[in-house]
Amino acid sequence: MANPTTYFGWVMPNSADLVTDLPADFNVFGQGVDTSMQYLLGGTTGQVLSKTSGTNMAFTWVTPQVGDITGVTAGTGISGGGTSGTVTVSIDTAVTADLTTAQTLTNKTLTAPIIASPKISSTYSAKTAAYTFVSGDEGNIFSMNNAATQQFNIPTDATFNFAVGTEINVFWITGAGQPTIGAVTPGTTTVISTGATSATPKLRVANSGATCKKLAANSWIVFGDLA
């Protein structure tokens, strides 16, 4: 039968065939459909249809390839992850140092650090009365100016536990009072020096300076221009 065809090549009966050759024409039509659809038969759970060539209706059932990675779990210092779709991971800056952002490091030990900028500098503070060192004074420099003798006081570890190796600098800038350096609680904190009184050395003259350095728990040495 020279009848119309479809995109699949199935020969379909025309209006005249519906009267004269209907059984035969439908037999041809049905066979064409069945032949075209044979590639869709078969397969099993989890399989998908895959093209075997550029020919129309050239399919076969295949098991899709599955990658080795089935999920990404974000460990310590990493945020994100997932078990499906597009997965993104990033640095968790709350617990991990990030070289691209400004961060504050707390309770971290830096091994042989090299600080290019800014250069480390100390803070200067002028005092006119007895002063006890507090947290944040590490590495700083203090002057004393008073008509009477005033003392730079080193607290006990119980008051503030400076790290071993801490240095604090002092000097006598002017004023008749000759500054001294000593412990708040001498029975607890040991101070040694080359001063006439080892535990409470004096700055020798105006413009004399000294360094207080912690040697161990509640133990300090003072060295510099002392009397």
Backbone as a chain_set.jsonl record, in Angstrom:
{"seq": "MANPTTYFGWVMPNSADLVTDLPADFNVFGQGVDTSMQYLLGGTTGQVLSKTSGTNMAFTWVTPQVGDITGVTAGTGISGGGTSGTVTVSIDTAVTADLTTAQTLTNKTLTAPIIASPKISSTYSAKTAAYTFVSGDEGNIFSMNNAATQQFNIPTDATFNFAVGTEINVFWITGAGQPTIGAVTPGTTTVISTGATSATPKLRVANSGATCKKLAANSWIVFGDLA", "coords": {"N": [[0.849, -1.193, 0.0], [0.668, 2.111, -0.907], [0.9, 4.29, 1.118], [0.462, 7.065, 3.462], [3.314, 7.9, 5.587], [4.831, 7.914, 8.892], [6.934, 9.832, 11.208], [8.386, 7.774, 12.318], [8.471, 5.937, 10.33], [6.339, 4.263, 10.0], [3.948, 2.682, 8.046], [0.84, 3.862, 7.289], [-2.702, 3.172, 6.993], [-4.67, 4.582, 4.316], [-7.617, 6.588, 3.687], [-9.119, 5.207, 1.79], [-8.201, 2.593, 2.079], [-9.294, 1.854, 4.435], [-11.691, 0.821, 3.759], [-11.307, -1.129, 1.761], [-8.889, -2.647, 2.199], [-8.453, -3.0, 4.949], [-7.8, -4.986, 7.081], [-5.339, -6.098, 6.158], [-3.725, -3.828, 5.842], [-3.64, -2.788, 8.451], [-2.239, -4.831, 9.632], [0.298, -4.565, 8.475], [0.924, -2.033, 9.408], [0.89, -2.424, 12.227], [2.959, -4.27, 12.486], [5.12, -2.707, 11.755], [5.207, -0.83, 13.841], [5.716, -2.523, 16.004], [8.214, -3.556, 15.28], [9.828, -1.242, 15.369], [9.729, -0.619, 18.075], [11.113, -2.6, 19.335], [13.606, -2.204, 20.441], [13.169, -1.007, 22.821], [12.438, -2.904, 24.565], [13.166, -5.115, 27.319], [15.906, -4.597, 29.64], [16.536, -3.636, 33.092], [15.972, -3.021, 36.606], [17.171, 0.159, 37.474], [18.618, 0.533, 35.152], [19.285, 2.455, 32.125], [18.191, 3.883, 28.968], [20.377, 3.919, 26.197], [21.935, 5.47, 23.416], [23.031, 3.611, 20.606], [24.023, 4.246, 18.169], [23.913, 6.745, 15.513], [21.595, 6.205, 14.267], [18.052, 6.349, 13.919], [16.011, 5.337, 16.639], [17.866, 3.531, 17.585], [18.664, 2.005, 20.212], [19.869, 0.82, 23.399], [19.754, -0.967, 26.496], [21.49, 0.107, 29.349], [23.616, -0.028, 32.242], [24.017, 2.759, 34.241], [27.071, 4.528, 34.691], [28.635, 4.91, 37.803], [30.246, 7.226, 39.85], [33.162, 7.131, 42.055], [32.91, 8.8, 44.248], [30.508, 9.355, 46.564], [29.639, 11.127, 48.379], [30.513, 14.145, 50.123], [32.08, 14.962, 52.989], [32.398, 17.562, 55.22], [35.204, 18.189, 57.047], [37.045, 19.053, 60.077], [37.653, 22.478, 60.165], [36.68, 22.909, 57.654], [33.867, 23.907, 55.756], [30.572, 23.199, 54.448], [29.932, 20.733, 51.908], [28.174, 17.623, 51.09], [25.776, 15.164, 49.841], [24.638, 14.927, 47.395], [23.941, 16.357, 44.148], [25.452, 19.501, 43.123], [28.302, 20.048, 44.929], [29.766, 22.147, 47.333], [32.688, 23.18, 49.012], [34.371, 25.007, 51.566], [36.77, 27.082, 53.328], [36.49, 27.071, 56.806], [36.452, 29.824, 58.44], [36.146, 30.331, 61.077], [37.572, 28.554, 62.547], [39.878, 28.065, 61.183], [42.876, 29.375, 59.837], [42.898, 31.893, 57.387], [44.424, 32.999, 54.56], [43.521, 35.028, 52.994], [41.916, 36.824, 54.277], [41.455, 39.178, 56.998], [42.228, 38.17, 60.243], [41.828, 37.322, 63.722], [44.032, 35.72, 65.795], [43.848, 33.513, 68.46], [45.347, 32.187, 71.351], [47.355, 30.794, 69.918], [50.355, 29.256, 68.811], [53.11, 30.55, 67.269], [55.598, 29.414, 65.21], [58.817, 30.388, 64.665], [58.044, 32.922, 63.388], [57.826, 35.358, 60.732], [57.471, 38.658, 60.478], [56.581, 40.923, 58.195], [55.285, 43.368, 57.784], [53.129, 45.291, 59.823], [56.207, 46.59, 61.274], [57.223, 45.337, 64.448], [56.455, 47.228, 67.264], [56.812, 49.054, 70.377], [54.648, 50.337, 72.964], [54.604, 53.504, 74.47], [54.263, 54.792, 77.736], [53.704, 57.342, 79.995], [54.234, 57.685, 83.446], [53.246, 59.023, 86.624], [52.953, 58.231, 89.151], [53.088, 55.476, 91.503], [53.049, 52.352, 89.828], [51.454, 49.359, 88.807], [52.176, 46.596, 86.848], [50.1, 45.34, 84.208], [47.923, 43.133, 82.316], [48.66, 43.239, 78.877], [50.712, 44.996, 79.005], [53.018, 43.864, 78.179], [56.155, 44.017, 76.616], [56.073, 46.758, 76.383], [57.033, 50.226, 77.17], [57.721, 52.249, 79.99], [57.748, 55.356, 81.66], [58.851, 57.246, 84.565], [57.961, 59.999, 86.572], [58.235, 61.958, 89.243], [58.179, 63.897, 92.223], [58.723, 62.537, 94.501], [59.915, 59.285, 95.569], [58.77, 56.635, 93.58], [57.294, 53.458, 92.738], [57.696, 50.862, 90.278], [55.651, 48.168, 89.972], [55.663, 44.629, 90.169], [53.28, 42.214, 89.597], [51.827, 39.323, 91.317], [51.712, 35.958, 90.009], [49.168, 35.015, 90.383], [47.613, 37.265, 90.226], [48.138, 38.34, 87.666], [49.188, 36.227, 85.219], [51.882, 36.534, 83.628], [53.462, 35.465, 80.62], [56.283, 33.26, 80.623], [59.383, 34.72, 79.87], [58.428, 37.164, 79.193], [58.952, 40.641, 78.69], [59.276, 43.863, 80.129], [59.775, 47.278, 79.888], [61.359, 50.021, 81.599], [61.994, 53.47, 82.558], [63.665, 56.327, 84.06], [62.513, 59.404, 83.714], [62.467, 62.115, 84.569], [62.302, 64.353, 87.419], [62.594, 64.534, 91.0], [62.252, 62.273, 92.548], [63.585, 59.071, 92.939], [63.015, 56.352, 90.974], [61.922, 53.033, 91.866], [61.973, 49.42, 91.478], [60.009, 46.634, 92.029], [58.429, 43.765, 93.691], [54.898, 43.31, 94.075], [54.031, 41.567, 96.025], [56.438, 40.547, 97.882], [56.992, 38.138, 99.246], [55.905, 36.224, 97.643], [56.493, 36.706, 94.922], [59.587, 36.641, 93.357], [62.235, 38.865, 92.898], [65.214, 39.63, 91.293], [68.365, 41.346, 90.957], [71.138, 43.505, 90.026], [71.168, 45.598, 91.692], [71.71, 47.677, 94.613], [69.955, 46.881, 96.605], [68.823, 43.877, 95.978], [66.196, 42.897, 95.529], [64.672, 45.143, 95.199], [65.6, 47.096, 93.118], [66.973, 50.335, 92.14], [66.527, 52.858, 89.642], [69.366, 54.323, 88.252], [70.129, 57.083, 87.588], [68.521, 60.097, 86.342], [67.069, 59.503, 83.183], [68.055, 56.949, 83.096], [67.545, 53.506, 82.309], [65.791, 50.29, 82.446], [65.163, 46.747, 82.17], [62.566, 44.509, 82.857], [62.344, 41.124, 83.223], [60.613, 38.087, 82.898], [61.492, 35.056, 84.392], [60.625, 32.591, 85.319], [57.86, 30.912, 86.945], [56.458, 33.333, 88.981], [58.932, 34.612, 89.176], [61.4, 36.943, 88.524], [63.865, 38.895, 86.749], [65.697, 41.933, 86.914], [67.413, 44.059, 84.863], [69.842, 46.472, 83.825], [70.525, 49.995, 83.868], [71.205, 50.397, 86.897], [70.911, 51.1, 90.427]], "CA": [[0.0, 0.0, 0.0], [1.432, 3.351, -1.008], [0.137, 5.123, 2.029], [1.28, 8.031, 4.224], [4.191, 7.353, 6.62], [5.07, 8.787, 10.039], [8.356, 10.065, 11.487], [9.001, 6.497, 12.65], [8.446, 5.068, 9.16], [5.218, 3.342, 10.03], [3.018, 2.876, 6.932], [-0.507, 3.929, 7.859], [-3.76, 3.056, 5.979], [-5.361, 5.817, 3.95], [-9.071, 6.492, 3.868], [-9.683, 4.172, 0.899], [-7.859, 1.28, 2.612], [-10.166, 1.527, 5.545], [-12.852, 0.11, 3.216], [-10.933, -2.271, 0.912], [-7.762, -3.486, 2.679], [-8.22, -2.64, 6.35], [-7.059, -5.97, 7.88], [-3.945, -6.235, 5.718], [-2.998, -2.589, 6.12], [-3.355, -2.69, 9.878], [-1.222, -5.824, 9.927], [1.579, -3.949, 8.117], [1.141, -0.917, 10.336], [1.219, -2.959, 13.543], [4.288, -4.885, 12.444], [6.113, -1.626, 11.741], [5.309, -0.291, 15.211], [6.349, -3.53, 16.85], [9.632, -3.637, 14.932], [10.489, -0.023, 15.846], [9.771, -0.567, 19.523], [11.793, -3.763, 19.9], [14.812, -1.782, 21.202], [12.771, -0.533, 24.139], [12.182, -4.067, 25.399], [14.288, -5.557, 28.154], [16.354, -3.712, 30.699], [16.207, -4.033, 34.454], [15.929, -1.904, 37.557], [18.364, 0.989, 37.553], [19.235, 0.752, 33.85], [18.76, 3.555, 31.313], [18.367, 3.711, 27.534], [21.545, 4.602, 25.656], [22.051, 5.365, 21.957], [24.14, 2.785, 20.122], [24.522, 4.872, 16.941], [23.107, 7.877, 15.105], [20.378, 5.733, 13.602], [16.851, 6.515, 14.71], [15.528, 4.211, 17.434], [18.953, 2.594, 17.882], [18.857, 2.105, 21.648], [20.099, -0.385, 24.189], [19.689, -0.714, 27.934], [22.809, 0.037, 29.993], [23.691, 0.389, 33.645], [24.786, 4.002, 34.267], [28.317, 4.517, 35.453], [28.577, 5.645, 39.067], [31.569, 7.618, 40.304], [33.588, 6.622, 43.351], [32.526, 9.727, 45.313], [29.053, 9.383, 46.792], [29.341, 12.201, 49.315], [31.643, 14.919, 50.624], [31.856, 15.371, 54.371], [33.282, 18.654, 55.628], [35.875, 17.906, 58.307], [37.438, 20.194, 60.901], [38.234, 23.579, 59.407], [36.033, 22.991, 56.342], [32.414, 23.991, 55.81], [29.921, 22.788, 53.212], [29.811, 19.297, 51.7], [26.852, 17.129, 50.739], [25.719, 13.817, 49.276], [23.989, 14.935, 46.082], [23.989, 17.633, 43.446], [26.731, 20.209, 43.117], [28.767, 20.204, 46.306], [30.775, 23.188, 47.534], [33.361, 23.219, 50.31], [35.161, 26.216, 51.755], [37.465, 27.159, 54.604], [35.706, 27.577, 57.932], [37.358, 30.812, 59.023], [35.969, 30.4, 62.53], [38.552, 27.669, 63.198], [41.041, 27.876, 60.325], [43.486, 30.606, 59.34], [42.635, 32.155, 55.975], [45.416, 33.979, 54.131], [42.915, 36.085, 52.168], [41.108, 37.732, 55.096], [42.039, 39.588, 58.275], [41.717, 37.342, 61.314], [42.466, 37.409, 65.032], [44.428, 34.404, 66.279], [43.851, 33.452, 69.919], [45.971, 30.98, 71.91], [48.087, 30.103, 68.869], [51.799, 29.339, 68.913], [53.743, 30.77, 65.979], [56.965, 28.92, 65.209], [59.71, 31.184, 63.821], [57.287, 33.802, 62.49], [58.495, 36.498, 60.112], [56.474, 39.706, 60.288], [57.135, 41.895, 57.256], [54.654, 44.668, 57.978], [54.018, 46.372, 60.264], [57.264, 46.213, 62.177], [56.754, 45.311, 65.828], [56.882, 48.392, 68.037], [56.266, 49.072, 71.726], [53.86, 51.509, 73.334], [55.19, 54.28, 75.568], [53.287, 55.361, 78.66], [54.342, 58.142, 81.049], [53.592, 57.547, 84.748], [53.629, 60.009, 87.633], [52.692, 57.616, 90.456], [53.378, 54.042, 91.521], [52.278, 51.666, 88.793], [51.551, 47.903, 88.784], [52.029, 46.089, 85.483], [48.858, 44.6, 83.963], [47.83, 42.469, 81.013], [48.783, 44.161, 77.761], [51.924, 45.8, 79.16], [54.156, 43.107, 77.656], [56.936, 44.636, 75.553], [55.928, 48.213, 76.365], [58.005, 50.999, 77.926], [57.075, 53.173, 80.911], [58.625, 56.327, 82.334], [58.363, 57.724, 85.851], [58.292, 61.393, 86.87], [57.563, 62.366, 90.472], [59.103, 64.532, 93.165], [59.044, 61.532, 95.515], [60.179, 57.954, 95.03], [57.621, 55.807, 93.204], [57.761, 52.118, 92.358], [57.084, 50.012, 89.261], [55.327, 46.945, 90.713], [55.45, 43.385, 89.431], [52.232, 41.479, 90.315], [51.971, 37.87, 91.429], [51.089, 35.199, 88.909], [47.736, 34.87, 90.665], [46.96, 38.485, 89.761], [48.214, 38.183, 86.206], [50.254, 35.277, 84.928], [52.632, 36.853, 82.415], [54.188, 34.328, 80.051], [57.728, 33.236, 80.854], [60.063, 35.41, 78.777], [57.866, 38.505, 79.039], [59.817, 41.771, 79.024], [58.651, 45.173, 80.279], [60.871, 48.247, 80.004], [61.066, 51.216, 82.393], [63.092, 54.421, 82.704], [63.448, 57.504, 84.904], [62.587, 60.493, 82.752], [62.828, 63.344, 85.284], [61.715, 64.389, 88.754], [63.568, 64.263, 92.056], [62.038, 60.955, 93.132], [64.323, 58.01, 92.245], [62.092, 55.214, 90.859], [62.349, 51.678, 92.222], [61.257, 48.319, 90.817], [59.887, 45.554, 92.993], [57.244, 42.911, 93.654], [53.756, 43.691, 94.894], [54.076, 40.649, 97.176], [57.794, 39.993, 97.855], [57.035, 36.77, 99.725], [55.421, 35.324, 96.579], [57.216, 36.991, 93.682], [61.013, 36.881, 93.555], [62.88, 39.794, 91.974], [66.653, 39.704, 91.498], [69.011, 42.364, 90.133], [72.465, 43.914, 90.509], [70.985, 46.788, 92.507], [72.181, 47.605, 95.992], [68.961, 45.98, 97.189], [68.531, 43.05, 94.806], [64.762, 42.703, 95.303], [64.036, 46.435, 94.858], [66.627, 47.974, 92.546], [66.594, 51.692, 91.767], [67.122, 53.403, 88.431], [70.537, 55.018, 88.792], [70.008, 58.53, 87.434], [67.527, 60.475, 85.334], [67.283, 58.923, 81.856], [68.453, 55.545, 83.206], [66.481, 52.567, 81.974], [65.988, 48.887, 82.826], [64.206, 45.783, 81.632], [62.071, 43.482, 83.767], [62.118, 39.924, 82.397], [60.127, 36.95, 83.686], [62.329, 33.876, 84.203], [59.841, 31.396, 85.643], [56.669, 31.269, 87.712], [56.714, 34.274, 90.074], [60.378, 34.857, 89.256], [61.791, 37.979, 87.572], [65.153, 39.558, 86.857], [65.719, 43.306, 86.423], [68.777, 44.406, 84.464], [69.942, 47.768, 83.158], [71.301, 51.026, 84.558], [70.596, 50.311, 88.223], [71.681, 51.5, 91.618]], "C": [[0.883, 1.24, 0.0], [0.717, 4.403, -0.185], [1.046, 6.101, 2.79], [2.134, 7.32, 5.28], [4.38, 8.392, 7.727], [6.561, 9.027, 10.198], [9.085, 8.761, 11.803], [9.02, 5.529, 11.468], [7.323, 4.067, 9.153], [4.257, 3.676, 8.89], [1.592, 2.789, 7.474], [-1.559, 3.828, 6.748], [-4.323, 4.431, 5.629], [-6.866, 5.587, 4.042], [-9.687, 5.403, 2.991], [-9.418, 2.785, 1.456], [-8.76, 0.868, 3.761], [-11.396, 0.745, 5.085], [-12.426, -1.184, 2.518], [-9.903, -3.195, 1.535], [-7.471, -3.278, 4.163], [-7.447, -3.71, 7.109], [-5.591, -6.049, 7.488], [-3.129, -4.997, 6.062], [-2.677, -2.437, 7.614], [-2.32, -3.715, 10.312], [0.168, -5.256, 9.642], [1.93, -2.832, 9.115], [1.591, -1.43, 11.713], [2.593, -3.587, 13.576], [5.384, -3.829, 12.466], [6.312, -1.036, 13.122], [6.062, -1.259, 16.104], [7.849, -3.623, 16.575], [10.404, -2.427, 15.476], [10.692, -0.038, 17.355], [10.554, -1.712, 20.155], [12.996, -3.366, 20.762], [14.463, -1.289, 22.599], [12.457, -1.687, 25.083], [13.408, -4.393, 26.256], [14.643, -4.537, 29.219], [15.957, -4.236, 32.068], [16.268, -2.81, 35.352], [17.258, -1.157, 37.602], [19.036, 1.263, 36.224], [18.569, 1.922, 33.115], [18.994, 3.24, 29.85], [19.566, 4.521, 27.058], [21.585, 4.408, 24.152], [23.264, 4.517, 21.588], [24.756, 3.343, 18.844], [23.644, 6.078, 16.641], [21.814, 7.498, 14.431], [19.17, 5.916, 14.514], [16.457, 5.215, 15.392], [16.603, 3.166, 17.703], [19.321, 2.765, 19.355], [19.263, 0.764, 22.22], [20.041, 0.008, 25.659], [21.08, -0.872, 28.531], [22.665, 0.432, 31.465], [24.546, 1.649, 33.719], [26.034, 3.874, 35.133], [28.179, 5.404, 36.686], [29.993, 5.967, 39.513], [31.89, 7.055, 41.675], [33.101, 7.496, 44.499], [31.006, 9.766, 45.417], [28.655, 10.459, 47.788], [30.62, 12.89, 49.747], [31.297, 15.415, 52.02], [32.865, 16.434, 54.752], [33.873, 18.339, 56.997], [36.198, 19.177, 59.063], [38.119, 21.257, 60.048], [37.618, 23.789, 58.043], [34.529, 23.095, 56.55], [31.833, 23.589, 54.46], [29.816, 21.274, 53.135], [28.388, 18.91, 51.337], [26.932, 15.754, 50.129], [25.028, 13.77, 47.925], [24.124, 16.31, 45.46], [25.384, 18.227, 43.433], [27.139, 20.536, 44.547], [29.86, 21.259, 46.364], [31.371, 23.059, 48.919], [34.197, 24.492, 50.378], [35.818, 26.185, 53.122], [36.528, 27.726, 55.668], [36.603, 28.532, 58.711], [37.167, 30.972, 60.523], [37.018, 29.567, 63.251], [39.834, 27.514, 62.39], [41.57, 29.217, 59.839], [43.271, 30.713, 57.836], [43.56, 33.272, 55.519], [44.799, 35.144, 53.379], [42.097, 37.081, 52.978], [41.859, 38.084, 56.368], [41.403, 38.762, 59.388], [42.477, 37.613, 62.605], [42.76, 36.005, 65.526], [44.529, 34.45, 67.798], [44.43, 32.124, 70.375], [46.659, 30.135, 70.836], [49.59, 30.294, 69.087], [52.382, 29.467, 67.513], [55.204, 30.338, 66.071], [57.788, 29.685, 64.185], [58.944, 32.083, 62.864], [58.158, 34.923, 61.934], [57.419, 37.53, 59.797], [57.095, 40.79, 59.422], [56.572, 43.29, 57.489], [53.382, 44.476, 58.802], [55.145, 45.833, 61.13], [56.727, 46.266, 63.61], [57.311, 46.522, 66.573], [56.224, 48.34, 69.401], [55.498, 50.364, 71.963], [54.504, 52.197, 74.531], [54.081, 54.89, 76.419], [54.032, 56.079, 79.783], [53.543, 58.02, 82.34], [54.112, 58.608, 85.71], [53.342, 59.501, 89.041], [52.99, 56.132, 90.35], [52.46, 53.311, 90.542], [52.543, 50.168, 88.862], [51.27, 47.41, 87.371], [50.773, 45.231, 85.369], [48.926, 43.93, 82.596], [47.856, 43.501, 79.893], [50.011, 45.032, 77.844], [53.152, 45.117, 78.57], [54.84, 43.856, 76.513], [56.879, 46.144, 75.526], [56.975, 48.896, 77.243], [57.283, 52.075, 78.723], [58.116, 54.107, 81.525], [58.0, 56.732, 83.657], [58.849, 59.148, 86.081], [57.504, 61.815, 88.102], [58.604, 62.974, 91.411], [59.529, 63.566, 94.259], [59.251, 60.175, 94.844], [58.873, 57.192, 94.78], [58.136, 54.467, 92.676], [56.967, 51.549, 91.18], [56.895, 48.643, 89.914], [55.078, 45.757, 89.781], [54.433, 42.551, 90.203], [52.559, 40.0, 90.453], [51.331, 37.195, 90.219], [49.59, 35.043, 89.129], [46.962, 36.099, 90.196], [46.957, 38.541, 88.243], [49.425, 37.343, 85.871], [50.923, 35.609, 83.601], [53.351, 35.6, 81.928], [55.661, 34.421, 80.396], [58.424, 33.828, 79.633], [59.542, 36.81, 78.529], [58.878, 39.57, 79.46], [58.988, 43.052, 79.099], [59.772, 46.166, 80.589], [60.434, 49.487, 80.779], [62.262, 52.168, 82.329], [62.655, 55.613, 83.528], [63.611, 58.715, 84.002], [63.014, 61.808, 83.397], [62.157, 63.301, 86.647], [62.725, 63.968, 89.803], [63.433, 62.864, 92.634], [62.71, 59.868, 92.298], [63.446, 56.749, 92.172], [62.736, 53.902, 91.289], [61.492, 50.662, 91.46], [61.186, 47.176, 91.82], [58.594, 44.785, 92.844], [56.133, 43.494, 94.501], [53.747, 42.872, 96.179], [55.439, 39.961, 97.188], [57.871, 38.545, 98.324], [56.597, 35.749, 98.685], [56.232, 35.478, 95.302], [58.661, 37.351, 93.998], [61.528, 37.812, 92.478], [64.364, 39.821, 92.303], [67.233, 40.742, 90.55], [70.421, 42.605, 90.661], [72.372, 45.161, 91.367], [71.498, 46.585, 93.918], [71.242, 46.75, 96.834], [68.405, 45.147, 96.037], [67.043, 42.983, 94.477], [64.039, 43.988, 94.928], [65.087, 47.397, 94.306], [66.057, 49.347, 92.204], [67.19, 52.014, 90.401], [68.182, 54.411, 88.868], [70.415, 56.531, 88.745], [68.883, 58.819, 86.442], [67.996, 60.015, 83.965], [67.856, 57.503, 81.901], [67.249, 54.655, 82.875], [66.809, 51.161, 82.415], [64.895, 48.034, 82.195], [63.848, 44.776, 82.71], [61.711, 42.259, 82.915], [61.707, 38.758, 83.292], [60.93, 35.709, 83.337], [61.556, 32.577, 84.393], [58.615, 31.86, 86.425], [57.055, 32.148, 88.898], [58.206, 34.546, 90.272], [60.795, 35.806, 88.14], [63.224, 38.433, 87.817], [65.014, 40.965, 86.282], [67.167, 43.626, 86.077], [68.759, 45.711, 83.679], [70.801, 48.722, 83.956], [70.722, 51.223, 85.952], [71.534, 50.833, 89.317], [71.193, 50.701, 92.814]], "O": [[1.762, 1.373, 0.851], [0.03, 5.279, -0.71], [2.269, 5.964, 2.755], [1.743, 6.278, 5.805], [4.128, 9.581, 7.535], [7.365, 8.501, 9.429], [10.29, 8.662, 11.573], [9.531, 4.417, 11.592], [7.349, 3.112, 8.376], [3.801, 4.813, 8.774], [1.191, 1.774, 8.043], [-1.333, 4.349, 5.656], [-4.446, 5.315, 6.477], [-7.318, 4.51, 4.431], [-10.655, 4.753, 3.387], [-10.261, 1.894, 1.344], [-8.958, -0.319, 4.022], [-12.064, 0.092, 5.886], [-13.087, -2.213, 2.657], [-10.024, -4.414, 1.414], [-6.315, -3.379, 4.575], [-6.467, -3.351, 7.762], [-4.707, -6.067, 8.344], [-1.989, -5.097, 6.516], [-1.583, -2.012, 7.986], [-1.592, -3.48, 11.277], [1.096, -5.426, 10.432], [3.061, -2.715, 9.585], [2.557, -0.925, 12.286], [3.317, -3.462, 14.564], [6.428, -4.005, 13.093], [7.441, -0.769, 13.536], [6.941, -0.859, 16.867], [8.654, -3.752, 17.498], [11.514, -2.581, 15.987], [11.697, 0.463, 17.86], [10.653, -1.79, 21.379], [13.366, -4.083, 21.691], [15.335, -1.166, 23.459], [12.234, -1.469, 26.274], [14.53, -3.993, 25.946], [13.815, -3.731, 29.643], [15.149, -5.157, 32.189], [16.577, -1.705, 34.905], [18.323, -1.757, 37.749], [19.921, 2.115, 36.141], [17.45, 2.322, 33.436], [19.869, 2.444, 29.509], [19.75, 5.669, 27.464], [21.304, 3.317, 23.656], [24.35, 4.661, 22.149], [25.868, 2.97, 18.471], [22.742, 6.403, 17.412], [21.02, 8.364, 14.064], [19.244, 5.675, 15.719], [16.554, 4.136, 14.808], [16.277, 2.021, 18.02], [20.185, 3.572, 19.697], [19.038, -0.286, 21.617], [20.253, 1.167, 26.015], [21.771, -1.855, 28.261], [21.728, 1.124, 31.861], [25.702, 1.618, 33.297], [26.037, 3.201, 36.163], [27.662, 6.518, 36.606], [30.849, 5.083, 39.553], [31.007, 6.561, 42.377], [32.897, 7.0, 45.608], [30.313, 10.159, 44.479], [27.467, 10.683, 48.019], [31.691, 12.284, 49.738], [30.352, 16.18, 52.211], [34.069, 16.22, 54.616], [33.148, 18.234, 57.986], [35.691, 20.251, 58.737], [39.052, 20.963, 59.301], [37.975, 24.733, 57.339], [33.979, 22.436, 57.433], [32.527, 23.634, 53.444], [29.635, 20.604, 54.151], [27.5, 19.76, 51.281], [28.024, 15.226, 49.918], [24.847, 12.691, 47.361], [24.385, 17.299, 46.146], [26.371, 17.541, 43.699], [26.415, 21.213, 45.276], [30.774, 21.261, 45.539], [30.649, 22.851, 49.894], [34.67, 24.988, 49.356], [35.47, 25.365, 53.972], [35.86, 28.736, 55.448], [37.411, 28.107, 59.537], [37.942, 31.673, 61.174], [37.33, 29.822, 64.415], [40.785, 26.893, 62.864], [40.792, 30.096, 59.469], [43.442, 29.739, 57.103], [43.487, 34.384, 56.043], [45.47, 36.149, 53.143], [41.629, 38.081, 52.433], [42.785, 37.378, 56.769], [40.178, 38.663, 59.468], [43.619, 38.072, 62.585], [41.85, 35.187, 65.663], [45.206, 35.311, 68.359], [44.062, 31.066, 69.864], [46.558, 28.908, 70.845], [50.035, 31.365, 69.498], [52.175, 28.598, 66.667], [55.955, 30.837, 66.909], [57.503, 29.644, 62.988], [59.163, 32.021, 61.654], [59.101, 35.375, 62.582], [56.559, 37.299, 58.947], [58.015, 41.49, 59.847], [57.298, 44.28, 57.402], [52.61, 43.565, 58.502], [55.042, 44.728, 61.662], [55.897, 47.11, 63.948], [58.509, 46.798, 66.511], [55.206, 47.672, 69.581], [55.679, 51.352, 71.252], [54.9, 51.54, 75.493], [53.101, 55.428, 75.904], [54.89, 55.491, 80.442], [52.329, 58.222, 82.346], [55.263, 59.036, 85.623], [53.472, 60.247, 90.012], [53.129, 55.591, 89.253], [51.269, 53.605, 90.439], [53.692, 49.738, 88.963], [50.255, 47.762, 86.77], [50.419, 44.496, 86.291], [49.865, 44.139, 81.827], [47.158, 44.513, 79.953], [50.342, 45.734, 76.889], [54.215, 45.731, 78.473], [54.186, 44.277, 75.559], [57.573, 46.765, 74.721], [57.714, 48.232, 77.969], [56.366, 52.729, 78.226], [59.224, 53.688, 81.862], [56.794, 56.59, 83.861], [60.009, 59.466, 85.817], [56.289, 62.009, 88.046], [59.774, 62.594, 91.381], [60.577, 63.75, 94.878], [58.824, 59.949, 93.712], [57.999, 57.118, 95.644], [59.277, 54.364, 92.225], [55.752, 51.719, 91.086], [57.864, 48.027, 90.358], [54.391, 45.863, 88.765], [54.686, 42.206, 91.357], [53.458, 39.488, 89.786], [50.52, 37.789, 89.509], [48.826, 34.949, 88.168], [45.797, 35.995, 89.812], [45.921, 38.758, 87.614], [50.554, 37.703, 86.2], [50.575, 35.038, 82.567], [53.792, 34.776, 82.729], [56.227, 35.512, 80.457], [58.097, 33.483, 78.498], [60.127, 37.567, 77.754], [59.574, 39.415, 80.463], [58.121, 43.301, 78.261], [60.613, 45.914, 81.451], [59.302, 49.951, 80.645], [63.392, 51.747, 82.081], [61.465, 55.887, 83.684], [64.722, 59.023, 83.57], [63.832, 62.537, 82.837], [61.512, 62.311, 86.99], [63.606, 63.149, 89.538], [64.405, 62.321, 93.16], [62.45, 59.748, 91.101], [63.164, 56.141, 93.204], [63.933, 53.689, 91.101], [60.452, 50.99, 90.889], [62.204, 46.794, 92.398], [57.764, 45.098, 91.991], [56.396, 44.107, 95.536], [53.496, 43.39, 97.267], [55.596, 38.905, 96.575], [58.724, 37.793, 97.854], [56.876, 34.558, 98.818], [56.612, 34.488, 94.677], [58.931, 38.247, 94.798], [61.295, 37.59, 91.29], [64.74, 40.012, 93.459], [66.682, 40.997, 89.48], [70.843, 41.977, 91.632], [73.4, 45.731, 91.735], [71.697, 45.454, 94.362], [71.693, 45.98, 97.681], [67.621, 45.636, 95.224], [66.657, 43.008, 93.308], [62.927, 43.946, 94.402], [65.422, 48.393, 94.947], [64.854, 49.515, 92.007], [68.249, 51.494, 90.048], [67.938, 55.246, 89.739], [70.582, 57.194, 89.768], [68.362, 57.914, 85.791], [69.176, 60.123, 83.631], [68.117, 56.914, 80.852], [66.099, 55.013, 83.129], [67.961, 50.855, 82.726], [63.859, 48.531, 81.754], [64.725, 44.251, 83.395], [60.883, 42.343, 82.008], [62.352, 38.472, 84.301], [61.05, 35.338, 82.169], [61.806, 31.587, 83.706], [58.367, 33.059, 86.55], [57.881, 31.757, 89.722], [58.676, 34.691, 91.4], [60.58, 35.525, 86.961], [63.732, 38.365, 88.936], [64.31, 41.174, 85.294], [68.052, 43.476, 86.919], [67.802, 46.018, 82.968], [71.719, 48.291, 84.654], [69.873, 52.087, 86.174], [72.744, 50.975, 89.14], [71.701, 50.875, 93.921]]}, "num_chains": 1, "name": "protein.A"}
